[in-house]
Amino acid sequence: MIERKRDTATPLRSLLRTNKKQVVLAAVIFIGNNAAGYLVIAFLSSYAQKSLGMPAAPVLLATLLASFGWLIFTLYGGILSDRIGRVRTFQIGYALIFVWMIPMFMMIDTRNIWAYGIAIFILTIGLGLSYGPMSAMYAEMFPANVRYSGIGIGYALGAILGGAFAPLIAQALLGSTGWSGSIGIYIMVLCVISFIGASMVRETKGAPLEAETEDADARVTP
């Protein structure tokens, strides 16, 4: 962009004028992953200890081990997206989270530490596959002159709409229904929304990233 003297003095104005749809889709794609991820790092360990009476040390250790699974499957999600495409990898990841939500809470509610650890570890498979392709897809969705602003705003909006309120909403659902599965249904709804958002993006794998890439809207289905 510097070589072509095409850097934009007002990238935010250009972004909102030409790429609002991509910003909205970037946010929508992230909300399911972010909400489910916050359950792992903020809610489930508290739920296991305070609501189920499970000992703190094993619960925290199981959560730590599951986080390594998240790391591994995130790396694999990026690799897989280079092979089968970003959109398909996202779809697989969100489908896995959707299918696993209710069985996961059923396992956790047994109060067995091994069941707890296995349940959240399996969740990280879907989390990794729906997070690994994200940086590449976002970069490929936006033209170079607004890419930084587009990715930053889309990611931040997704984090606010998805994970920022997830622990609070989860606790409210648990308190009002007394059934942990209601939290699973909440995450399932967000996964459906994110699945649809990812499906609305035409496959970006292999899209050029040079400054000439102007028509990012062409990669989004009507």
C-alpha positions as CSV (number, residue, x, y, z in Angstrom):
1,M,0.0,0.0,0.0
2,I,2.9,2.4,0.8
3,E,4.5,1.6,-2.5
4,R,1.3,2.3,-4.4
5,K,0.6,5.4,-2.2
6,R,-2.9,4.0,-1.5
7,D,-2.9,4.2,2.3
8,T,-6.2,5.6,3.5
9,A,-6.3,8.7,5.8
10,T,-9.7,7.8,7.1
11,P,-10.0,4.0,7.1
12,L,-13.0,4.0,9.5
13,R,-15.0,6.2,7.2
14,S,-14.1,4.1,4.2
15,L,-14.9,0.9,6.2
16,L,-18.4,2.0,7.2
17,R,-19.1,3.3,3.7
18,T,-18.1,0.2,1.7
19,N,-17.7,-2.8,4.1
20,K,-20.4,-2.6,6.7
21,K,-21.7,-6.1,5.7
22,Q,-18.3,-7.6,6.3
23,V,-18.0,-6.0,9.7
24,V,-21.4,-7.4,10.7
25,L,-20.5,-10.9,9.4
26,A,-17.2,-10.8,11.2
27,A,-18.9,-10.1,14.5
28,V,-21.7,-12.7,13.9
29,I,-19.1,-15.4,13.0
30,F,-17.3,-14.9,16.3
31,I,-20.1,-14.7,18.9
32,G,-20.8,-18.5,19.2
33,N,-17.1,-19.3,19.7
34,N,-16.5,-16.5,22.1
35,A,-19.5,-17.4,24.3
36,A,-18.7,-21.1,24.4
37,G,-15.1,-20.2,25.1
38,Y,-16.0,-18.0,28.0
39,L,-17.9,-20.9,29.6
40,V,-14.7,-22.9,29.6
41,I,-12.5,-20.2,31.1
42,A,-15.0,-18.4,33.4
43,F,-18.2,-20.3,34.1
44,L,-17.9,-24.0,34.1
45,S,-15.2,-24.2,36.8
46,S,-17.2,-22.0,39.0
47,Y,-20.4,-24.0,38.3
48,A,-18.6,-27.3,39.1
49,Q,-17.3,-26.0,42.4
50,K,-20.2,-23.8,43.7
51,S,-23.2,-25.5,42.3
52,L,-22.1,-29.2,42.2
53,G,-19.7,-29.1,45.2
54,M,-16.7,-30.5,43.3
55,P,-13.2,-29.9,44.8
56,A,-11.4,-26.9,43.4
57,A,-8.0,-28.3,42.6
58,P,-9.1,-31.2,40.3
59,V,-11.6,-28.9,38.6
60,L,-9.0,-26.3,37.9
61,L,-6.5,-28.9,36.7
62,A,-9.1,-30.4,34.3
63,T,-9.8,-26.9,33.0
64,L,-6.1,-26.3,32.5
65,L,-5.7,-29.6,30.6
66,A,-8.7,-28.8,28.4
67,S,-7.1,-25.4,27.5
68,F,-4.2,-27.3,26.0
69,G,-6.8,-29.2,23.9
70,W,-8.1,-25.8,22.8
71,L,-4.6,-24.8,21.7
72,I,-4.0,-28.0,19.8
73,F,-7.4,-27.9,18.0
74,T,-7.0,-24.2,17.1
75,L,-3.8,-25.0,15.4
76,Y,-5.4,-27.9,13.6
77,G,-8.4,-25.7,12.7
78,G,-6.0,-23.3,10.9
79,I,-4.3,-26.2,9.0
80,L,-7.6,-27.8,8.1
81,S,-9.0,-24.5,6.8
82,D,-6.0,-24.4,4.4
83,R,-7.1,-27.8,3.0
84,I,-10.9,-27.7,3.0
85,G,-11.6,-24.0,3.2
86,R,-12.4,-21.5,6.0
87,V,-16.2,-21.7,5.7
88,R,-16.3,-25.5,5.9
89,T,-14.0,-25.6,8.9
90,F,-16.2,-23.1,10.7
91,Q,-19.3,-25.0,9.9
92,I,-17.8,-28.3,11.3
93,G,-16.6,-26.5,14.4
94,Y,-20.0,-24.9,15.2
95,A,-21.8,-28.1,14.4
96,L,-19.7,-30.0,16.9
97,I,-20.3,-27.4,19.6
98,F,-24.0,-27.5,18.9
99,V,-24.3,-31.3,19.1
100,W,-22.1,-31.5,22.2
101,M,-23.8,-28.9,24.4
102,I,-26.5,-30.9,26.1
103,P,-24.4,-34.1,26.5
104,M,-21.6,-32.0,27.9
105,F,-23.8,-30.6,30.7
106,M,-25.2,-34.1,31.4
107,M,-21.7,-35.4,31.9
108,I,-20.7,-32.4,34.1
109,D,-23.8,-32.8,36.3
110,T,-22.6,-36.3,37.3
111,R,-20.1,-34.6,39.6
112,N,-17.4,-37.0,38.4
113,I,-14.1,-35.2,37.8
114,W,-13.2,-37.5,34.9
115,A,-16.5,-36.9,33.2
116,Y,-16.0,-33.1,33.8
117,G,-12.6,-33.2,32.2
118,I,-13.6,-35.3,29.2
119,A,-16.7,-33.1,28.7
120,I,-14.9,-29.8,28.4
121,F,-12.0,-31.4,26.5
122,I,-14.4,-32.6,23.8
123,L,-15.9,-29.1,23.7
124,T,-12.5,-27.7,22.8
125,I,-12.5,-29.7,19.5
126,G,-15.4,-27.5,18.2
127,L,-13.9,-24.4,19.8
128,G,-10.6,-24.9,18.0
129,L,-12.1,-25.6,14.6
130,S,-14.3,-22.5,14.9
131,Y,-11.4,-20.3,16.0
132,G,-8.4,-21.6,14.0
133,P,-9.5,-20.3,10.6
134,M,-10.6,-16.9,12.0
135,S,-7.5,-14.7,11.4
136,A,-7.1,-15.9,7.9
137,M,-10.8,-15.5,7.0
138,Y,-11.0,-12.1,8.5
139,A,-7.9,-10.9,6.6
140,E,-9.3,-12.3,3.4
141,M,-12.7,-10.7,3.9
142,F,-11.5,-7.1,3.8
143,P,-9.6,-5.0,1.3
144,A,-6.1,-3.9,2.4
145,N,-7.0,-0.2,2.9
146,V,-9.6,-1.0,5.7
147,R,-8.4,-4.5,6.8
148,Y,-7.0,-3.5,10.2
149,S,-10.0,-1.5,11.1
150,G,-12.5,-4.0,9.8
151,I,-10.9,-6.9,11.6
152,G,-10.5,-5.0,14.8
153,I,-14.1,-3.7,15.0
154,G,-15.7,-7.0,13.8
155,Y,-13.7,-9.0,16.4
156,A,-14.5,-6.5,19.2
157,L,-18.2,-6.5,18.4
158,G,-18.3,-10.3,18.3
159,A,-16.5,-10.5,21.7
160,I,-19.1,-8.1,23.2
161,L,-22.1,-9.8,21.8
162,G,-20.8,-13.3,22.5
163,G,-18.5,-13.6,25.4
164,A,-18.8,-10.4,27.4
165,F,-22.2,-11.3,28.8
166,A,-22.0,-15.1,28.5
167,P,-21.1,-15.9,32.1
168,L,-23.8,-13.5,33.4
169,I,-26.5,-14.9,31.1
170,A,-25.5,-18.5,32.0
171,Q,-25.8,-17.7,35.7
172,A,-29.2,-16.0,35.1
173,L,-30.5,-19.0,33.1
174,L,-29.3,-21.5,35.8
175,G,-30.9,-19.4,38.5
176,S,-34.2,-19.1,36.7
177,T,-34.6,-22.6,35.3
178,G,-32.5,-24.7,37.7
179,W,-31.5,-26.7,34.7
180,S,-27.9,-26.5,33.3
181,G,-29.2,-27.6,29.9
182,S,-30.8,-24.2,29.5
183,I,-27.2,-22.8,29.2
184,G,-26.5,-25.3,26.6
185,I,-29.5,-24.2,24.6
186,Y,-28.4,-20.6,24.8
187,I,-25.0,-21.5,23.4
188,M,-26.6,-23.7,20.7
189,V,-28.7,-20.7,19.6
190,L,-25.5,-18.6,19.3
191,C,-23.8,-21.4,17.3
192,V,-26.7,-21.5,14.9
193,I,-26.3,-17.7,14.4
194,S,-22.6,-18.0,13.9
195,F,-23.0,-21.0,11.6
196,I,-25.3,-18.9,9.4
197,G,-22.9,-16.0,9.4
198,A,-20.0,-18.1,8.3
199,S,-22.2,-19.7,5.6
200,M,-23.0,-16.3,4.2
201,V,-19.3,-15.7,3.4
202,R,-18.1,-17.0,0.1
203,E,-15.0,-19.1,0.5
204,T,-12.1,-16.8,1.1
205,K,-9.3,-19.4,0.9
206,G,-6.7,-18.2,-1.6
207,A,-8.2,-14.7,-1.9
208,P,-5.5,-12.1,-2.8
209,L,-4.4,-9.9,0.0
210,E,-2.7,-7.2,-2.1
211,A,-3.9,-3.5,-2.0
212,E,-5.7,-4.1,-5.3
213,T,-8.3,-6.2,-3.5
214,E,-11.1,-3.7,-3.3
215,D,-14.3,-5.6,-3.9
216,A,-14.6,-7.5,-0.7
217,D,-18.4,-7.4,-1.1
218,A,-18.0,-9.8,-4.0
219,R,-17.1,-12.5,-1.5
220,V,-20.3,-12.2,0.3
221,T,-23.4,-13.9,-1.0
222,P,-26.5,-11.6,-1.5
